[in-house]
Amino acid sequence: RVDALIVILLIMASQAIPASAIKKTDSQEGGPRDAKVIFNFPSTYSLEKADRTINHVVEKIMEQKEKYNVSHISTRVRPFWGMVEVYLDPDPDKQWYQVIYRKVSNILGSSDYRRLSREELTEDIKRLLPVIPGVRMRTSWREQGAEMSALTYTLRGYDTGVLGDLADELEKQLTLVEGVLSIETDIETGNDEIHITMDRDRGFKLGVSPNYLAQYVAFNLRRRKISNFQTPEKEIPVFIKSRPDQREYVAQLKNTFIQTESGAETTLDSLADLTYHKSLGTISRENGKSFMELRIFTGEGDMEEITGRIERILKNFQFPTGYYYEKGERARRFEEQNQDFGRALLFSIIFVVLIMGILFESFILPLSVLVAIPAAFVGSFWLMLFTGTAMDMMAMIGLVVLVGVVVNNAIVLIDLINQYRQTGMNREHAILVAAMHRLRPILMTALTTIFGLLPMAVGNTSFINIPYAPLGITMIGGLISSTFLTLFAVPVFYTYFDDLRYFWMKLMRKV
């Protein structure tokens, strides 16, 4: 029994290897989504030049149409900003037998068909595109509810400008994190602006007030209503404004003549500094404080590791007094998912123990049945590692379901052992005979369930974008290992717990 116990414990302990290697996700990942490339153009770019740049990028992407499985491309361009959305053809292999055929063909070398993953697709597009001086490009993906697919962190504080500076600094650090594809902030959704900062001392000497200067600039850039023109039928408002060719360039604005109180003229450039800034897309406040969202788009790596790296940077970042960050919806959802899984697994085990305690009229013997649970997890984790399956919501559901499924064979085996012992058979003989008689039913039950789950495990079927395959793979791996170990591990642990029960009974009699 000691040798068997050591071997069984080593087998069960081996699940720690795949468990640490399997990546953890929050079911937002899967096949490649439709990709998008976002551009930030410098202020010197005209709309026509930005459009030519976008068209050049589209041509480069269409050269890889077959590789990317491109269906069509849409573009949007506006001053200082542009976007290319690459729509992909859906995966043609939807049926489970088509998936099996494709995987077998790839293994045998008769076919090399393979869809690029999200990270591979965006990285390949990034590598393909040329480096354009002054133009900032970033790749991401497009899907319905994309804001739910990004890791969001909310920066909070008193001043929106300070939040913008913090967001810029954090973006520089987080861009270097492995697994981060791109970062978006509320600042990037705004346009470029020209800020006019007046020299108050010089303006006071010349007799030009900031309010007068603002009105003068507004008149040159916009228009001013002077009167209404009366006609027999209606009134027509009359506006006055400068000609378009007089306000086409920033240099013209700088050289605008402004009349002082003394009647002299001076230029705007001599009274104020003109600087370029990025405007905020939105200014949001809550409970008297400003907040700004930091949206982090990640690849298909281990979500737990990526989130940990991001959290370490945010925790070590020196926020000014009164400024801090909060986790967004997806980060909180990922934490809650892991917590819910732990609670569900714990309660499922407790309920199984309670029911078996009633069935066996003992709270010690049911512990031998629980050995089937870690025995099942061994197969689940190793099969997930071999197939490259991530630990997502469906895989967690499969592990919880396994708790109730894999104990069935152990219950049937131990129940028969108890029946034979009640007829006067000794323990060792009862175990051998019961295991021999239950071998065929246990194998039949396990094999029918395993083969019934195969279409789910190898297919591409999904529900609300969550694939079923991890659920099938988890259960198949668990059933294979638990079926094998039930016939060997459960009898060994049964003898130990049976000895413990007799020892407890003797102890209670003495007491």
C-alpha positions as CSV (number, residue, x, y, z in Angstrom):
1,R,0.0,0.0,0.0
2,V,2.8,2.4,0.7
3,D,4.4,2.0,-2.7
4,A,1.0,2.4,-4.4
5,L,0.3,5.5,-2.3
6,I,3.6,7.2,-3.2
7,V,3.0,6.5,-6.9
8,I,-0.5,7.8,-6.8
9,L,0.5,11.0,-4.9
10,L,3.3,11.7,-7.4
11,I,0.8,11.3,-10.3
12,M,-1.6,13.7,-8.6
13,A,1.1,16.2,-7.7
14,S,2.2,16.3,-11.4
15,Q,-0.9,18.4,-12.2
16,A,1.0,21.3,-10.7
17,I,3.2,21.4,-13.8
18,P,0.4,22.0,-16.4
19,A,-1.7,24.0,-14.0
20,S,1.1,26.6,-13.8
21,A,1.8,26.5,-17.5
22,I,-1.8,26.9,-18.7
23,K,-2.7,30.5,-19.5
24,K,-5.7,32.0,-17.8
25,T,-8.2,34.1,-19.8
26,D,-11.6,35.7,-19.2
27,S,-13.3,34.2,-22.3
28,Q,-12.8,37.4,-24.3
29,E,-10.3,35.7,-26.5
30,G,-10.4,33.1,-29.3
31,G,-10.0,33.4,-33.0
32,P,-8.8,36.6,-34.7
33,R,-11.2,39.5,-34.6
34,D,-11.4,42.1,-37.3
35,A,-8.2,44.3,-37.0
36,K,-8.0,48.0,-37.0
37,V,-5.1,50.4,-37.4
38,I,-5.4,53.9,-35.8
39,F,-3.3,56.9,-37.0
40,N,-2.5,60.2,-35.2
41,F,-1.2,62.7,-37.8
42,P,0.8,65.8,-36.9
43,S,-0.7,69.2,-37.3
44,T,1.3,69.8,-40.4
45,Y,-0.6,67.1,-42.3
46,S,-3.4,68.2,-44.6
47,L,-6.5,66.1,-45.1
48,E,-5.3,65.2,-48.6
49,K,-1.9,64.0,-47.3
50,A,-3.5,62.0,-44.6
51,D,-5.8,60.4,-47.1
52,R,-2.9,59.4,-49.3
53,T,-1.2,57.8,-46.3
54,I,-4.3,55.8,-45.5
55,N,-4.6,54.6,-49.1
56,H,-0.9,53.5,-49.1
57,V,-1.6,51.5,-45.9
58,V,-4.6,49.9,-47.4
59,E,-2.6,48.8,-50.5
60,K,0.0,47.2,-48.2
61,I,-2.6,45.3,-46.3
62,M,-4.4,44.1,-49.5
63,E,-1.1,42.6,-50.7
64,Q,-1.6,40.1,-47.8
65,K,-5.3,39.5,-48.5
66,E,-4.9,35.7,-48.7
67,K,-2.7,35.5,-45.7
68,Y,-5.0,37.6,-43.5
69,N,-8.3,36.3,-45.0
70,V,-9.4,39.9,-45.7
71,S,-13.0,40.3,-46.7
72,H,-13.1,44.1,-47.2
73,I,-11.6,47.3,-45.7
74,S,-13.2,50.5,-44.6
75,T,-11.3,53.8,-43.8
76,R,-12.1,57.0,-42.0
77,V,-10.0,60.2,-42.2
78,R,-10.4,63.5,-40.4
79,P,-7.9,66.2,-39.5
80,F,-5.1,64.8,-37.4
81,W,-6.7,61.3,-37.2
82,G,-7.5,58.3,-39.3
83,M,-8.5,54.6,-39.0
84,V,-8.4,51.5,-41.2
85,E,-10.7,48.7,-40.3
86,V,-9.9,45.3,-41.8
87,Y,-12.9,42.9,-41.9
88,L,-11.9,39.2,-42.0
89,D,-13.7,36.3,-43.6
90,P,-15.4,34.0,-41.1
91,D,-13.7,30.7,-40.4
92,P,-15.2,28.2,-43.0
93,D,-14.6,25.2,-40.8
94,K,-17.5,25.2,-38.3
95,Q,-18.4,21.6,-38.0
96,W,-16.5,19.3,-35.7
97,Y,-15.6,16.8,-38.4
98,Q,-14.2,19.7,-40.5
99,V,-12.0,20.8,-37.6
100,I,-10.7,17.2,-37.1
101,Y,-9.9,16.9,-40.8
102,R,-8.0,20.2,-40.8
103,K,-6.0,19.4,-37.7
104,V,-5.1,15.9,-39.0
105,S,-4.1,17.3,-42.4
106,N,-1.8,19.8,-40.7
107,I,-0.2,17.1,-38.6
108,L,0.3,14.8,-41.7
109,G,1.7,17.8,-43.7
110,S,-0.9,17.5,-46.5
111,S,-2.2,21.0,-45.6
112,D,-0.7,24.1,-43.9
113,Y,-4.0,26.1,-43.5
114,R,-3.9,28.1,-40.3
115,R,-5.7,31.2,-39.1
116,L,-3.6,33.8,-37.5
117,S,-4.3,34.5,-33.8
118,R,-5.2,38.0,-32.7
119,E,-1.7,38.8,-31.5
120,E,-0.1,37.3,-34.6
121,L,-2.4,39.3,-36.9
122,T,-1.9,42.7,-35.2
123,E,1.8,42.2,-34.9
124,D,2.1,41.1,-38.5
125,I,0.2,44.2,-39.6
126,K,2.4,46.4,-37.4
127,R,5.5,44.8,-39.0
128,L,4.1,45.2,-42.5
129,L,3.4,48.9,-42.3
130,P,6.1,51.4,-43.1
131,V,7.5,53.9,-40.5
132,I,6.2,57.3,-41.4
133,P,8.0,60.3,-39.7
134,G,5.7,62.2,-37.4
135,V,2.8,59.7,-37.8
136,R,1.9,57.6,-34.8
137,M,0.3,54.2,-35.6
138,R,-1.1,51.5,-33.4
139,T,-2.9,48.3,-34.1
140,S,-5.9,46.8,-32.3
141,W,-8.9,44.7,-33.1
142,R,-12.5,45.5,-33.8
143,E,-15.5,43.6,-32.4
144,Q,-18.9,44.3,-31.0
145,G,-18.5,45.7,-27.5
146,A,-14.8,46.3,-27.9
147,E,-14.8,48.5,-24.8
148,M,-15.6,45.4,-22.8
149,S,-12.6,43.5,-24.3
150,A,-10.0,46.1,-23.3
151,L,-8.5,46.2,-19.8
152,T,-9.7,49.5,-18.5
153,Y,-8.2,51.5,-15.6
154,T,-9.7,54.7,-14.4
155,L,-7.4,57.5,-13.3
156,R,-9.1,59.9,-10.8
157,G,-8.0,63.3,-9.4
158,Y,-8.9,67.0,-9.2
159,D,-7.4,68.4,-12.3
160,T,-8.0,67.0,-15.8
161,G,-4.7,68.4,-17.1
162,V,-2.7,66.5,-14.5
163,L,-4.6,63.3,-15.3
164,G,-3.7,63.8,-19.0
165,D,0.0,64.1,-18.0
166,L,-0.2,61.0,-15.8
167,A,-1.9,59.1,-18.6
168,D,0.9,60.0,-21.0
169,E,3.5,58.8,-18.6
170,L,1.7,55.6,-17.9
171,E,1.2,54.9,-21.6
172,K,5.0,55.1,-22.1
173,Q,5.6,52.5,-19.4
174,L,2.7,50.2,-20.2
175,T,3.5,50.1,-23.9
176,L,6.7,48.2,-23.0
177,V,4.7,45.5,-21.1
178,E,4.8,42.1,-22.8
179,G,1.4,41.2,-24.2
180,V,0.1,44.8,-24.5
181,L,-0.8,45.6,-28.1
182,S,-1.9,49.2,-27.8
183,I,-3.2,51.8,-25.4
184,E,-5.9,54.4,-25.8
185,T,-6.8,57.3,-23.6
186,D,-9.5,60.0,-23.7
187,I,-6.9,62.4,-24.8
188,E,-6.4,60.6,-28.1
189,T,-10.0,61.0,-29.0
190,G,-9.7,64.8,-29.2
191,N,-8.2,67.1,-31.8
192,D,-5.1,69.2,-31.9
193,E,-5.6,72.8,-30.6
194,I,-3.7,76.0,-30.7
195,H,-3.4,77.6,-27.3
196,I,-2.9,81.4,-27.2
197,T,-1.2,82.5,-24.0
198,M,-1.1,86.2,-23.5
199,D,1.8,88.1,-22.0
200,R,-0.2,90.1,-19.4
201,D,2.6,92.5,-18.5
202,R,3.2,93.6,-22.1
203,G,-0.6,93.7,-22.8
204,F,-1.1,96.0,-19.8
205,K,1.6,98.3,-21.0
206,L,0.1,98.5,-24.5
207,G,-3.5,98.7,-23.1
208,V,-4.7,95.4,-24.5
209,S,-6.9,93.3,-22.2
210,P,-7.1,89.5,-22.5
211,N,-10.9,89.8,-23.1
212,Y,-10.3,92.2,-26.0
213,L,-7.6,89.9,-27.5
214,A,-9.9,86.9,-27.3
215,Q,-12.7,88.8,-29.1
216,Y,-10.3,89.9,-31.7
217,V,-9.0,86.4,-32.4
218,A,-12.6,85.0,-32.4
219,F,-13.6,87.6,-35.0
220,N,-10.7,86.7,-37.3
221,L,-11.4,82.9,-37.1
222,R,-15.2,83.0,-37.0
223,R,-17.7,85.8,-37.8
224,R,-19.7,88.5,-36.1
225,K,-23.3,89.6,-36.7
226,I,-23.6,93.3,-37.4
227,S,-27.3,93.8,-38.3
228,N,-30.4,92.5,-40.0
229,F,-31.2,93.3,-43.6
230,Q,-34.9,94.1,-44.0
231,T,-36.8,92.8,-47.1
232,P,-40.5,93.0,-47.8
233,E,-40.8,89.3,-46.9
234,K,-38.3,88.7,-44.1
235,E,-35.3,89.7,-42.2
236,I,-31.9,88.4,-43.3
237,P,-29.1,88.4,-40.7
238,V,-25.8,90.0,-41.9
239,F,-22.4,88.7,-40.7
240,I,-18.9,90.0,-41.3
241,K,-15.9,87.8,-41.3
242,S,-12.4,87.6,-42.8
243,R,-11.8,86.0,-46.2
244,P,-10.7,82.3,-46.2
245,D,-7.3,83.1,-47.7
246,Q,-6.7,85.5,-44.8
247,R,-7.1,82.7,-42.1
248,E,-5.6,79.7,-43.9
249,Y,-2.3,79.5,-42.0
250,V,-1.1,79.9,-38.4
251,A,1.5,82.4,-39.6
252,Q,-1.4,84.7,-40.8
253,L,-2.9,84.5,-37.3
254,K,0.4,85.4,-35.7
255,N,0.8,88.4,-38.0
256,T,-2.7,89.7,-37.3
257,F,-2.6,93.5,-36.4
258,I,-4.2,94.4,-33.1
259,Q,-5.0,98.0,-32.3
260,T,-4.0,99.2,-28.8
261,E,-5.7,101.8,-26.6
262,S,-3.3,104.5,-27.9
263,G,-4.3,103.7,-31.4
264,A,-1.0,102.1,-32.3
265,E,-0.9,98.6,-33.9
266,T,1.0,95.5,-32.9
267,T,0.9,91.9,-33.9
268,L,-0.6,89.0,-32.1
269,D,2.8,87.3,-32.0
270,S,4.3,90.1,-30.0
271,L,1.5,89.9,-27.4
272,A,1.1,86.2,-27.0
273,D,2.7,82.7,-27.4
274,L,1.0,80.2,-29.8
275,T,1.5,76.6,-28.8
276,Y,0.1,73.3,-30.1
277,H,-1.7,70.9,-27.7
278,K,-3.9,67.8,-27.8
279,S,-7.4,68.5,-26.7
280,L,-9.4,66.1,-24.5
281,G,-12.0,64.0,-26.2
282,T,-14.2,64.2,-23.1
283,I,-14.0,65.8,-19.7
284,S,-15.7,63.6,-17.1
285,R,-16.4,64.2,-13.5
286,E,-17.9,62.2,-10.7
287,N,-18.4,63.3,-7.1
288,G,-16.5,66.5,-7.7
289,K,-13.4,64.7,-9.2
290,S,-12.3,64.3,-12.8
291,F,-11.6,60.9,-14.1
292,M,-10.0,59.5,-17.3
293,E,-10.0,56.0,-18.8
294,L,-6.9,54.1,-19.8
295,R,-7.9,51.3,-22.2
296,I,-5.3,48.6,-22.7
297,F,-5.7,46.2,-25.5
298,T,-3.9,42.9,-24.9
299,G,-2.9,39.8,-27.0
300,E,-3.8,36.2,-26.4
301,G,-1.3,35.7,-23.7
302,D,-2.0,34.6,-20.1
303,M,-4.5,37.2,-18.8
304,E,-3.4,36.6,-15.3
305,E,0.2,37.3,-16.1
306,I,-0.5,40.3,-18.2
307,T,-2.8,41.8,-15.5
308,G,-0.1,41.1,-12.9
309,R,2.5,43.0,-14.9
310,I,0.2,46.0,-15.4
311,E,-0.8,46.0,-11.8
312,R,2.9,46.0,-10.7
313,I,3.6,49.1,-12.8
314,L,0.4,50.9,-11.5
315,K,1.2,50.1,-7.9
316,N,4.8,51.3,-8.2
317,F,3.8,54.5,-10.1
318,Q,4.2,57.6,-8.0
319,F,0.8,59.3,-8.1
320,P,0.5,62.8,-6.7
321,T,-1.5,63.4,-3.6
322,G,-5.2,63.1,-4.3
323,Y,-4.7,61.1,-7.5
324,Y,-5.2,57.3,-7.8
325,Y,-6.4,54.6,-10.1
326,E,-9.2,52.1,-10.1
327,K,-9.7,48.8,-11.9
328,G,-12.1,48.8,-14.8
329,E,-14.9,46.4,-15.7
330,R,-12.8,43.7,-17.4
331,A,-10.1,43.5,-14.7
332,R,-12.8,43.3,-11.9
333,R,-14.7,40.7,-13.9
334,F,-11.6,38.5,-14.3
335,E,-11.0,38.6,-10.5
336,E,-14.7,37.8,-9.8
337,Q,-14.6,35.0,-12.2
338,N,-11.7,33.3,-10.3
339,Q,-13.3,33.9,-7.0
340,D,-16.7,32.5,-8.2
341,F,-14.9,29.4,-9.6
342,G,-13.2,28.8,-6.2
343,R,-16.5,29.1,-4.3
344,A,-18.4,26.9,-6.8
345,L,-15.7,24.2,-6.6
346,L,-15.7,24.3,-2.8
347,F,-19.5,24.0,-2.5
348,S,-19.7,21.2,-5.0
349,I,-17.2,19.2,-3.0
350,I,-19.1,19.9,0.3
351,F,-22.4,18.8,-1.2
352,V,-20.8,15.6,-2.6
353,V,-19.4,14.8,0.9
354,L,-22.7,15.4,2.6
355,I,-24.7,13.1,0.2
356,M,-22.1,10.3,0.4
357,G,-22.0,10.6,4.2
358,I,-25.8,9.9,4.2
359,L,-25.3,7.1,1.7
360,F,-22.4,5.3,3.5
361,E,-23.6,6.3,7.0
362,S,-20.1,7.5,7.7
363,F,-18.2,10.7,7.3
364,I,-14.8,9.0,7.0
365,L,-15.3,6.5,4.1
366,P,-16.6,9.2,1.7
367,L,-13.2,10.8,1.9
368,S,-11.8,7.9,-0.1
369,V,-14.3,8.8,-2.9
370,L,-13.0,12.4,-3.0
371,V,-9.7,11.0,-4.3
372,A,-11.4,10.8,-7.7
373,I,-11.6,14.6,-7.9
374,P,-7.9,15.4,-7.9
375,A,-7.4,12.3,-10.0
376,A,-9.7,13.9,-12.6
377,F,-7.9,17.3,-12.4
378,V,-4.7,15.5,-13.4
379,G,-6.1,14.5,-16.8
380,S,-7.9,17.8,-17.3
381,F,-4.8,20.0,-16.8
382,W,-2.4,17.8,-18.8
383,L,-4.9,17.5,-21.8
384,M,-5.4,21.3,-21.7
385,L,-1.7,21.8,-21.8
386,F,-1.2,19.4,-24.7
387,T,-4.0,20.9,-26.7
388,G,-3.1,24.5,-25.9
389,T,-6.4,25.2,-24.2
390,A,-6.7,28.2,-22.0
391,M,-8.3,28.2,-18.6
392,D,-11.5,30.3,-19.3
393,M,-15.0,30.3,-18.0
394,M,-16.0,27.1,-19.9
395,A,-13.0,25.2,-18.7
396,M,-13.8,26.2,-15.1
397,I,-17.4,25.0,-15.6
398,G,-16.0,21.7,-16.8
399,L,-13.9,21.3,-13.7
400,V,-16.9,22.0,-11.5
401,V,-19.1,19.5,-13.4
402,L,-16.3,16.9,-13.1
403,V,-16.7,17.0,-9.3
404,G,-20.1,15.5,-9.6
405,V,-19.4,13.2,-12.5
406,V,-16.1,11.4,-11.6
407,V,-17.3,10.4,-8.1
408,N,-20.0,8.2,-9.6
409,N,-17.6,5.4,-10.5
410,A,-15.9,5.6,-7.1
411,I,-19.3,5.5,-5.3
412,V,-20.4,2.5,-7.3
413,L,-17.1,0.7,-6.5
414,I,-17.1,1.4,-2.8
415,D,-20.8,0.6,-2.4
416,L,-20.2,-2.9,-3.9
417,I,-17.2,-3.3,-1.7
418,N,-19.3,-2.6,1.4
419,Q,-22.0,-5.0,0.2
420,Y,-19.4,-7.9,-0.1
421,R,-18.0,-7.1,3.3
422,Q,-21.4,-7.3,4.8
423,T,-21.7,-10.9,3.5
424,G,-18.6,-11.8,5.6
425,M,-15.9,-11.3,2.9
426,N,-12.6,-9.9,4.2
427,R,-11.6,-6.4,3.1
428,E,-8.9,-7.3,0.6
429,H,-10.9,-10.0,-1.1
430,A,-14.0,-7.7,-1.3
431,I,-11.9,-5.0,-2.9
432,L,-10.5,-7.4,-5.6
433,V,-13.8,-9.0,-6.4
434,A,-15.7,-5.6,-6.5
435,A,-13.1,-4.0,-8.7
436,M,-13.2,-6.9,-11.1
437,H,-17.0,-6.9,-11.3
438,R,-17.2,-3.1,-11.7
439,L,-14.4,-2.8,-14.3
440,R,-16.7,-3.3,-17.3
441,P,-19.5,-0.9,-16.2
442,I,-17.0,1.8,-15.3
443,L,-15.2,1.6,-18.6
444,M,-18.5,1.6,-20.6
445,T,-19.8,4.6,-18.7
446,A,-16.6,6.5,-19.1
447,L,-16.1,5.7,-22.8
448,T,-19.6,6.6,-23.8
449,T,-19.3,9.9,-22.1
450,I,-15.8,10.6,-23.6
451,F,-16.9,9.8,-27.2
452,G,-20.1,11.8,-26.7
453,L,-18.0,14.8,-25.8
454,L,-15.6,14.6,-28.7
455,P,-17.6,16.7,-31.1
456,M,-17.8,19.5,-28.5
457,A,-14.1,19.2,-27.7
458,V,-12.8,19.5,-31.3
459,G,-15.5,21.7,-32.8
460,N,-15.7,25.5,-33.2
461,T,-19.2,25.9,-31.8
462,S,-19.6,28.9,-29.4
463,F,-22.3,30.7,-27.4
464,I,-22.1,34.5,-27.2
465,N,-18.6,34.3,-28.5
466,I,-17.5,31.8,-25.8
467,P,-16.3,28.5,-27.4
468,Y,-17.5,25.2,-26.0
469,A,-14.3,23.3,-26.8
470,P,-12.5,24.0,-23.4
471,L,-15.5,22.4,-21.6
472,G,-15.3,19.2,-23.6
473,I,-11.5,19.0,-23.4
474,T,-11.6,19.5,-19.6
475,M,-14.2,16.8,-19.1
476,I,-12.6,14.3,-21.5
477,G,-9.2,14.6,-19.8
478,G,-10.7,14.3,-16.4
479,L,-12.7,11.3,-17.3
480,I,-9.7,9.5,-18.7
481,S,-7.5,10.0,-15.7
482,S,-10.2,9.5,-13.1
483,T,-11.4,6.2,-14.7
484,F,-7.8,4.8,-14.6
485,L,-7.1,6.0,-11.1
486,T,-10.5,5.1,-9.7
487,L,-9.7,1.4,-10.1
488,F,-6.3,1.9,-8.3
489,A,-6.3,5.0,-6.1
490,V,-9.8,4.7,-4.6
491,P,-9.2,1.1,-3.2
492,V,-5.9,2.1,-1.7
493,F,-7.3,5.2,0.0
494,Y,-10.4,3.1,1.0
495,T,-8.1,0.8,3.1
496,Y,-6.4,3.8,4.8
497,F,-9.7,5.5,5.7
498,D,-11.2,2.2,6.8
499,D,-8.3,1.8,9.2
500,L,-8.8,5.3,10.3
501,R,-12.5,4.6,11.0
502,Y,-11.7,1.5,13.1
503,F,-9.1,3.5,15.0
504,W,-11.6,6.3,15.6
505,M,-14.2,3.7,16.8
506,K,-11.7,2.2,19.3
507,L,-10.7,5.6,20.5
508,M,-14.4,6.6,21.1
509,R,-15.0,3.3,23.0
510,K,-12.1,4.1,25.4
511,V,-13.3,7.6,25.9
